[in-house]
Amino acid sequence: MIQSPALQVVDLCKNFGALRVTQEVSFHLPVGHRRALIGPNGAGKTSLIHQITGVLRPSSGTVSLEGTNIVRHSIQQRVRQGLVRTFQINSLFPDLTVIDNVRLAALAARGLHRSFGLTVDHRSLIAVEIERLLSTLGLVELGTVKVSHLAYGKRRLVEIALALALKPKVLLLDEPAAGLSRQEISVLVRVLRALPKHIAVLIVEHDMELVFEYAESISVLVQGRLLRTGTVDEVRSDREVRDVYLGRRHV
Ligand SMILES: Nc1ncnc2c1ncn2[C@@H]1O[C@H](COP(=O)(O)OP(=O)(O)OP(=O)(O)O)[C@@H](O)[C@H]1O
């Protein structure tokens, strides 16, 4: 049997009045694939992510998760189905510890809002899961620290921990390296590489070093249209992509 792609977008269009922010965008992400979405400012990357997550309703076209068209599903339904976007820092609870923040997401993934009333087995399962997650993200030693006491780079890792606690099949990362130092970006790349292999990742990122180091393939969006999708080498050496976005410094 042929496996459906983890995520498939077909002929997606979005207009704001006369402005066409998404124009007949089609692509698919195989299970476990790591794709970067790049493009100049205002190309429509965030608008595309918003349509995939359900924040924005497309004007036409479909978004499918494992073969099911989810275009009419709510944001919450999509999350429950495994389409998860990283939380923004301002959605973390600053006065709670890292562990408590991750626990809330792990409970939410089970349709629960508090651990009160859970069986001992459930609690220990969740505790093991949190431990594993923090270890993947290199946050074990910071588990009992309040989020408000963490450096910016660590908070961004907590965002990813929360998203992972929701058990994604497809993880959407919107500029995870924004505001990070080079050293923090190399930690981020290590963390992203250590993600479970079955998770497909779509990462929107302006930091080309990260993109070239991490992505298996790249899609280039320009003025709402996909200009090119290919391997890192194909996209890097594409003359048109260089002209509209990469310039000469990344060749
Ligand atoms: N709600 C809206 N109403 C009208 N126009 C919008 C709306 N949201 C986005 N736009 C426009 O759509 C275009 C694409 O914006 P978008 O934020 O998706 O680009 P982007 O590629 O994510 O840019 P950046 O890299 O700067 O984040 C821009 O011209 C923007 O002004």
The ligand as an SDF file (V2000), in Angstrom:
LIG
                    3D

 31 33  0  0  0  0  0  0  0  0999 V2000
   -4.5570   39.8520    7.4030 N   0  0  0  0  0  0  0  0  0  0  0  0
   -3.9710   40.4150    6.3370 C   0  0  0  0  0  0  0  0  0  0  0  0
   -4.6210   41.3250    5.5780 N   0  0  0  0  0  0  0  0  0  0  0  0
   -4.0540   41.8760    4.4790 C   0  0  0  0  0  0  0  0  0  0  0  0
   -2.8080   41.5850    4.0540 N   0  0  0  0  0  0  0  0  0  0  0  0
   -2.1070   40.6950    4.7700 C   0  0  0  0  0  0  0  0  0  0  0  0
   -2.6280   40.0480    5.9410 C   0  0  0  0  0  0  0  0  0  0  0  0
   -1.6980   39.2050    6.4350 N   0  0  0  0  0  0  0  0  0  0  0  0
   -0.6290   39.2990    5.5960 C   0  0  0  0  0  0  0  0  0  0  0  0
   -0.8810   40.2000    4.6240 N   0  0  0  0  0  0  0  0  0  0  0  0
    0.0340   40.5380    3.5200 C   0  0  0  0  0  0  0  0  0  0  0  0
    0.3830   39.3260    2.8720 O   0  0  0  0  0  0  0  0  0  0  0  0
    1.7090   39.3810    2.3850 C   0  0  0  0  0  0  0  0  0  0  0  0
    2.5000   38.1870    2.9150 C   0  0  0  0  0  0  0  0  0  0  0  0
    2.7430   38.3630    4.3080 O   0  0  0  0  0  0  0  0  0  0  0  0
    3.4120   37.2250    5.2030 P   0  0  0  0  0  0  0  0  0  0  0  0
    3.5140   37.7610    6.6050 O   0  0  0  0  0  0  0  0  0  0  0  0
    2.6780   35.9550    5.0290 O   0  0  0  0  0  0  0  0  0  0  0  0
    4.8680   37.1320    4.5600 O   0  0  0  0  0  0  0  0  0  0  0  0
    6.1600   36.4050    5.1210 P   0  0  0  0  0  0  0  0  0  0  0  0
    6.7750   35.7130    3.9650 O   0  0  0  0  0  0  0  0  0  0  0  0
    5.8210   35.5810    6.3080 O   0  0  0  0  0  0  0  0  0  0  0  0
    7.0820   37.6340    5.5560 O   0  0  0  0  0  0  0  0  0  0  0  0
    8.2490   37.6810    6.6980 P   0  0  0  0  0  0  0  0  0  0  0  0
    9.3860   36.8590    6.1970 O   0  0  0  0  0  0  0  0  0  0  0  0
    8.5630   39.1450    6.7280 O   0  0  0  0  0  0  0  0  0  0  0  0
    7.6440   37.1910    7.9780 O   0  0  0  0  0  0  0  0  0  0  0  0
    2.2920   40.7350    2.8440 C   0  0  0  0  0  0  0  0  0  0  0  0
    2.1680   41.6250    1.7570 O   0  0  0  0  0  0  0  0  0  0  0  0
    1.3770   41.1290    3.9640 C   0  0  0  0  0  0  0  0  0  0  0  0
    1.3130   42.5270    4.1120 O   0  0  0  0  0  0  0  0  0  0  0  0
  1  2  1  0
  2  3  1  0
  2  7  2  0
  3  4  2  0
  4  5  1  0
  5  6  2  0
  6  7  1  0
  6 10  1  0
  7  8  1  0
  8  9  2  0
  9 10  1  0
 10 11  1  0
 11 12  1  0
 11 30  1  0
 12 13  1  0
 13 14  1  0
 13 28  1  0
 14 15  1  0
 15 16  1  0
 16 17  2  0
 16 18  1  0
 16 19  1  0
 19 20  1  0
 20 21  2  0
 20 22  1  0
 20 23  1  0
 23 24  1  0
 24 25  2  0
 24 26  1  0
 24 27  1  0
 28 29  1  0
 28 30  1  0
 30 31  1  0
M  END
$$$$
